Amino acid sequence: MSNVTTTPRATRISEPTTPISTHPGSRIWKVGFSGEGRPRDVFFAEPTERTVLWGLSRIEGTAEGEEEERMLRVKLQDRLRRVFHEILLTDPKSRKVIIVEHPLLPLYIKDMMASVLFDNLQVPSISFVSSHLLALLGVGRMTGLVLDCGYLESTALPIFASRPLFPQLKTTPLAGSRFTSHLRALLLMFATYIPPLTTLSGAASIPAASRSMRVPEEVLTDTVMEDIKARCCFVGEMLDSDFHPSPTYVDDGATEMEVPRSESSQADYDPAIDTPASPPSSRLSSVTSPSGFTALTNALSQAVPGTGAGASGIGRVSGEHHLQVISSMYSRYSTATDLSLKVDPPPSQATGTGQATLRIPGWVRERAAEVLFDRGDVDEGSVVELILDVLLRVPVDLRRTLAGSILIVGGTAMLPGFITRLQNELVYVLTHPPPPRHSTRPDRPALPAYDPYAPLRPLAPYIAVLNNPSPPPPPTGINSSAGRAPAFTPATLPWVGGSLAGAMKIGGAEISREKWDEAEAGEEDDDDENLDIQMGGTGGSLIPAKRPGFHLPDWTRAPLPPGAPPAPRPPRLEVTA
């Protein structure tokens, strides 16, 4: 009989040496025990409002900013105590904590988490590890380019031999938050709202078409928007005359759904609803510009009430006309079906019977995510330009290796068709150089085109996304790694890497509670010394003693030598008689 036995899950978890892996995001948290294949719980940081726990802006030095930081500390303490005492049901004093952190996590939030874990929960030690590095570890790789499409921003970070190349990091605000606001604007403009009937007898006498109206803003709550994103939207194929998508299944007819009032974000979507329909190849490339959806977003901010300064007058009329042109263009080539959702009516219509109906056009479901792939904006690059810009910044000898090991993670990447569309866009940009510019004078030749990605065009055959669910066939003679990653969801890959790191007892620098307490004791001694008076020169001035403080390890806090480096001394010549 073999001596190898399997340890039951409950027995292994009850061991006090099993660390806790947590991935605290600005909107969604994932928590669980190390060594497990999926988190124990995934919950919203703001469960009632489903908004972000912190943002990218911070007000320092004001009473309002101090109040926001105090409220944030209270919320972080409440969430962390809930993780230990309600979700994991374990004693925090006996569990090490691995925090999966974003590379651009604000330092004051990082300090708040450490303070709550050490001072309030009294954990023995914590360690912060980069989410991009752990995601790459979760798929069994040590080198790759990781793109994290989160809620506030999308961040691309190259990693070589388990060493993140932080100076080459790039980010863009085109992420889940921008997609949500763009989708809400499209629904307010093009979706149809049918209020509930006032009486049950009016169902046969009043047709639904006569009750149709524009969608009230109160209907599109954060809960409804999350359900629409998770269950109705998908990413369509590229619309270009040179790109021919593979034929897919098309579902005819409209479909009716009901938005449940419970936590429906974890529900499985219906394949018949989320099946992307491939539009026929057309000449849309000659009609649409690279910044077409940038113009659409700007027009939406003028046309939708309450979303911009020019919400009325001539700007609104011209914006609505532009939106109608965009709508007719996409609806002509879209074969996605319309959806009817049951939603709760606003308080002004709560006297009706039953729920209201929200009808979403099929082209909105299919093309709302185009805002993430919009190219041509200098200030806000698309996710495709983000990856290509990172490849331009890394050393030349690493470009081919990183281009063949691209990993896509994050909640926004969970949209059906997102990863496949991203790889197709990368190949398309590298294989289609921009056309030459026309000269203003006929006696001069055409001007050369501005091609920022010319050094990357030889890498087009080697582009591969590790977790592409439907990778294209590789070119002849090239061993592609596309689609070879384990079948973990992109949203949980960083947590899975943290779970693996905790089980293997590897990770970042570990901060013990004893070191934290010693630093706090030293700060208290420094506070007492600040009362001393330091006299300098002939005049007396009160100069407070500088407190060194305790800094958590972070790549932005790398120690630098003070002052300029010393100049080399000239050689000394000795003259002998």
Protein Blocks (a to p, Z undefined) as FASTA:
>chain_A
ZZbdcddfklmmmpmklccdddddfkbccdddehiabdfbdcdfblmnopafbdfbdceh
iaklmmmmmmmmmmmmmmmmmmmmmmnopafklcccdddddfklcfklmmmmmmmmmmmn
opabdcdddfklmmmmmnopabdcdddddfkbccddddeehiacfklgccdfbdfklmmm
mmmmmmmmmmccddddfbfklmmmmcfklmgccddfklmgfklmmmmmmmmgccdddddf
kbccddddddedjddddddfbdfklpccdfklmpccdddddfklmmpcfklmmmmmmmmm
mmpghiafklgcjllmmmmmmmmmmmmmmmmmpcbdcddddddddfklmmpgcjdddddd
fklmmmmmmmmmpghiaklccfklmmmmmmmmpcfklmmmmmmmcccedjklmpghklmm
mmmmmmmmmmmccdddddfbfkbccdddddfklmmmmmmmmgccfklcbdcdddehiacf
ehkaccbdfklmmmmmmmmmmmnopadddddfklmmmmmmmmmmmmmmmmpccdehjbdc
ddddddebjadddfklcccdehjddddddddddddZZ
